[in-house]
């Protein structure tokens, strides 16, 4: 345990951002669960069966999407943090620490990180639940004065919300850290190639089965529930598809990024450096793109569904009722990853500077990385939007053109612009800090 705490303390600058992401994810996940059960309990106490059903339906959707986003974002951030420390772990093996011991130390660190995140989430989760209940009340739900007071079971929910994503994200990385030959860890400059583990492969097959199992009846059969049931099946299939694509991010996002950056006509040195940096640091790129791609694809899916279902609206404020905490987790996760790899990016910029590049070139290349990250997320969101529009239109027996015409394109464009502005601004601030760093000192540290 002494080595665990010492390593966390020595790597505090890296673990801090991962810890922040874990705290936000745990607070939003636990708060959503607390809000749903609080609303259901208040409605049952008032004898309002209709509101009980509404609370379960709305709260269940919010919990599902929030937990899904938190697990995905936190797990990918934890995995990137451990991957970036692979040379330190190889040094442990060289110093004589048994590989099984290295694996147990790293997993203990993840448990400590998750428990600490869950502990901080305990006072934050009721605040998230209170904000969610106020939001539901504003939208017209009569929750009979439900308030999110503290209860003992909130501690357990917060602890699980903190520990589970950390272990899921680091389980495979810790196993690889204990198996990778020491010299390979020191020799490899680029990120190690991603390999689908058994758990990821099994989950991917389950999601693919879910896609086919929902699409086949929703798109190919006349169901008793009519249009609404077919559309619900198509919606579920699209949801499984988005989860599958995000789960297989290294094999989906990376080729997508390579494809569209290859056809961009820009040929400047700064653009070339940015493209090569994103391709070489593939794990960093995927982890940065994933939170923004997740939120944009979920927004597109809900807007398409709301545009098709009778009596629904595709306004952003209605979508935010379900996806509000998804946005919070995703944006915090994306910014945390950008800050997390700041030291690694500083060393890369120092190498380019020593090689003779002018400071302006280094700054522009760093900002171009933000353009590449945002562009990849927006293209991914546009692809999923096209697929969901086609499948949901087929399920609703309507025209794809009609579905696309009814979407709030101004809002979608604004979200894409916010994504671009967020990544570019964050990296511009990082580039400004790097420009004040002495290259020799950065390489020596």
N, C-alpha and C positions, 0 to 999 in steps of 0.2 A: 504493500500500500504506500510505503514511503516513496518508492520509485514512481508509482502512478502519480502521486501528488506533485512530486518534483518535476516530472515531465510536463504535466499540465501547467505548472507555474512557469517553466522555462519557455513553453510554447503559448503563453497566455495571449500574445498578440494575434495568433492564428485562431486559437480556440474561442476567443472573445466573440468574434462574428458568428461562428457556428453556434455558440451558446445563445446569442441574441436571437438567432433564427429559431432555435429550439424553444426558447421561452415564448416567443410570439406564437409559434405553431401550437404549443401546448395550451396556452391561454385561450386561443381562438377555438381549438377543438373542444376543450373542456367547457368553455363558456357556452358553446352551441348545444352541447349535451345538457348542461344545466338549464338553459333556457327552454329546451323542449320539455324536459320532465317537469319543470316548474309550471309551464303553461298547461300541460296535461293534468297535473295535480289540482291546479286551481279550477279548471273547467269541470273536473269530476266532482270536486267538493261543491260546486255550484249546481251540479246536476244537468249540465249543458252537454248533451251527447254530441250535438252537431259541432260544437267548438272543440270537443275532445278529438273528434276525427280530423278537424281542420288543423289542430295543433300537431297531431301526429304526422299528417301529410306534409305540412310546411316544415315543421321542425326536423322530420326525418330527412327531407331533401337537403336542408341546410347542413345538418350534421354529416351526411354522406359526403357532400362536396367539400366541406371544410376539412374534414378528417383526411379525405383523399389528397387534397392539396397540401395539407401539413405534412403528411407522411412522405409524399413525393418530394417536396421541396427540402424538408429537413434531412431526409435520408440521402439525397443527392449531395447536399452541402457537407454532411458528415463524411461521406465517401470521398469527396474531393479533398477535404482537410487531411484525411489519413493518407490519401494517395500522394499528396504533395510532401509528405514526411517520409517517403519510402527510403530515402538515402539514410536518414537517421536510424530507421529500423534495421537497415542493412548493417550499419555501424554497430548496433547492439549485437547482432549475430557475430560480427568479426571479433568483438570483445569477449565472446564466449557465452553469451546468454542463450540458453536453449531455445529453439524455435517455438516449442510448445509454450514456454514461459513468455515469449514475446507476444504470442497470440492472446494469452490470458491477461497480460498487462494491458494490452490495447482494448480488449473487451471490458476490462474493469474500468478503464478510463471512460468508455462510452456509458457504462452504468452510472458512474459518478456524474458525468455531464447530464444525463437524462434525469437523474434524481434531483440535481440542483435546479435544472430547468423546470421540472414539475413543482418543486417547492416554491419557486418564484411565481409560478403560474397560479398557485392557490389563491392569493389575494387578487390576482388580475382576472381570473375566470369569472367571478361574480359580476365584475364590472362589465365584461364582455356580454354576459348573459343579460344584465340590466339594459344595456344598449340595444341588444337584439329584441327584448320584449317591448321596449319603447318603439322600436321601428315597426314591429308587428302591430302594435296598437295604433300607430299613425296610419297604417294601411287599412284600418277598419276592423281588425279582429278585436272582439270583446273578450279579454282575458280575465275578466272578473277580478281586477286588482292584483294580479299575480306580481310578486316581487321576488328577486333572486337573493334571498338571504342565505347566509352561510350554513352548510350542513356538513356532517362528518364525511359523508360519502364523496363530497367534492374533492377531498384530499386524494382518494384513490383514483378518481377519474383524471385529476391533474398529473399524478405520478405516472400513470399508464400513458397519458398523452405525451409525457416528456421522455420516458424510457424507450417505448416501443419504436418510434421513428429512428432514434439514435442507433439502436441495435440493428434494425433492418438495414440502415445505410452502411454500417460499418462491418457487418458480419462477414461478407465476402471479401472485403478489403483486408481485414485482419487475417483471414485465412491465406490470401495471396502474399501478404507481408511476411508470413512465416514460411512461405515456400519459395519465394523469389531468390535466385542465387545472388549473393552479395555483389559480385562484380557487375552483374547486369544492372542492378539498381544504380550503381555509380556510373556506369558507362552510358546508359540511355539518357539522351537529352530530351527527346520527345516523350509524351505520355505513353505508357504501355498500352498496347492494343486491348480493346475491350473484349472480354470473352463472356458469353452468356452462361451463367451458372445453372445448376439443376433447378433451383427454386425459381429463377427468372424464367427459365424455359417452360416449367410446368405452369406458372402463372400466365405466361403468354399464350399457351395452348388453351387454357381455360377462358381467357378473354376472347380468343379467336372463336372458340365454340359459342361464347355468348353473342358475338357479332352475328354469326351465321344463324344461331338459334332465334334471335330476335328479327333479323332481316327476312328470313324465309317466310314466316307467317305474316309479318307486317307488310311485305311488299308483294307477296305472291298469292295470298289467299283472301277470300271474303270472310271476315270474322263476324261473330254475332254482335260484337260491340260496335260494328260499323267503322266510320271514319276515325272516331276518337281512339278506338282500340288499335287500329292499324297504325295510326300516328304514334301512339305510345310505344308500340313495338319498334317502330323505326327509330324513335328517339332513344330507346334503350340500346338498340344496336349501335347507333352513332356514339353513344356514351362509352360503350365497351371499346369501340374502335379508337376513340381518342385516348383512352387509358392504355390501350395496346401500343399505339404509336409512341406515347410518352414513355412507357415502360421500356420500349426498345429504342430509346433516344439515341444511343451511340451509333445505331445502325440505320436511323432515320434522319435525325437532325444533322449529323455530320455529312452524309452525302448531299442533303438538301443545301447545306451551307457551301459545300464545294461546288455544286452545280451552278447556283446563281452568282457566286462571286467569280466563277470562270467566264461567264458571259457578259459581265460588266465591262464596258469599253475603257474604263480608266486604266492607265498604264503608268502612273506616277510612282516614284520610289516609296512614298508614304503608304499608298494603297497596297503596293506589293508587300511591304513589311507587315501591314495589318493582316492581309490575307494569309501570309505564311505563319504569322504568330497564332492566328486562330486555328489553322490546320495542324500546326505542330503541337499546340496545347489543346488537343481535342477534348480531353476531359473537362478542362476549364471552360471551353466554349459551350459544350453541351450543358453543363451545370448552370451556366449563366443564362442560356437561352430558355431552358426548361420552365422556370417560373413564369416568364412572360408568355411563352407559347401556351402554357396551361390556362392561364387566365383569359387570353384572347380566344382560344378555341372554345372554352366553356361559355363565354359571352356570346359568341356566334351561334352556338348550339341553342342556347335559351332564346335568343332573339328570333331565330328561325321557327322554333316551336311556338313561341308566343304569337308570331305572325300568322301561323296556320290555324291554331286552335280558335274556335269561335268565342268571342267575348273577351279575348286576351289582347294585351298590348305589348309592343316590343320596345317600350320606353326604357331608358337606362335605369331610372329609379326603381322600376318594377323588377328588373333583373337583379339589381343590387340587393333586393330583399333576400334573395337566395345566395348571391355570390359576393356579398360585402366582405366577409371574412376571408374568402378565397383571394380577393384582391389584396387585402392586408398581408396575408401570409406570402403571397407570390411576390409582391413588390419588396417587402422586407427581405425575403430570400434572395431575390435578384441583386439588390444593393449590397447585401451581406457578402455574396460571392465576389462581386467586383472589389469590395474592400479587402476580402480575405486574401486574394491573390495579388494584392498590391506590392508586396515585397518581391514576389517572383517577377512581376512585371517591371519593377524597378531594376532588377538585375538584367533583364532582357534589354531594357532601354539603355543601361550603362554599356552593355556589350556593343550595341549599335553605335552609341556615341564614340566609344573608343575606336571602332572601326572606321570612323570618319564622318558619320552622319551629322548634319547640322541640327541644333536643338529644335528648330521649327519642323523639321521632318519627323523627328521623334514624337513631338506633340501631335502633329496631324495624324500620324499612324495610330497613336493611342485613341484619338477620337474616332478614327475610321473603324477601329475595333468595335466601338459602341454602335456604329452604323451597321456593321455586319451582324452583331448580336440582335439588334432590333429588327433588321431586315429579315433575318432568318425566322424570328418569332412571328413577324407579320405574315410572311409567306406561308408558314405553317398554319397560322390561323385562317388565312385565305383558302388554303387547300381544304382544311376541315370544314370551313363554311360552305364551300362548293359541294362537298360530299354530303353534308347534312341537308343542304337545301334540296339536292336531287333525291335523296332517300326519303326525307319527310314529305316532299311533294308527291313522290310515288305512293307513299302510304296514305296520304290524304286525297289521292286521286285528283290532283290539281296540277297546274302548269308550273314548271320550274321558274319560268320567266315571271309569273305572277308572284311567286314566293320571293324571288330576288328583288322585284320591283317594290315590294312592301317593306323591305328592310330599311332601318334608319341609317343610311349610308353616312350621313354627316356625323352621327355618333360613333360609328365604327371608324371613320377616318380620324376623328378626334382621339380615340383610344390608341390608334396606331401612332399618331403624332406624339401622344404622351409617352408611349413606350420608347420611341426614338429619342425624345427629349430627355427622358430619365437616364437612359444608358449613356448617351453622349455627354450629358452634364456631369454625371458621376465620373466618367473616365476623363473628362476635361479637367476636373478638379484634381484627379489623381495625376494627370500629366503635368499640371502646374506645380504640384509638389515634387514630382520627379525631376523637373527642370532645375530645381534648386539644389538637387543632390549632386555631390561630387562623384563622378563615375568611378574613380579608383576606390573610394571609400565604400561604394555600393558593392563593388566586386569583391572587396576584401572582407566584408561583413558576412 
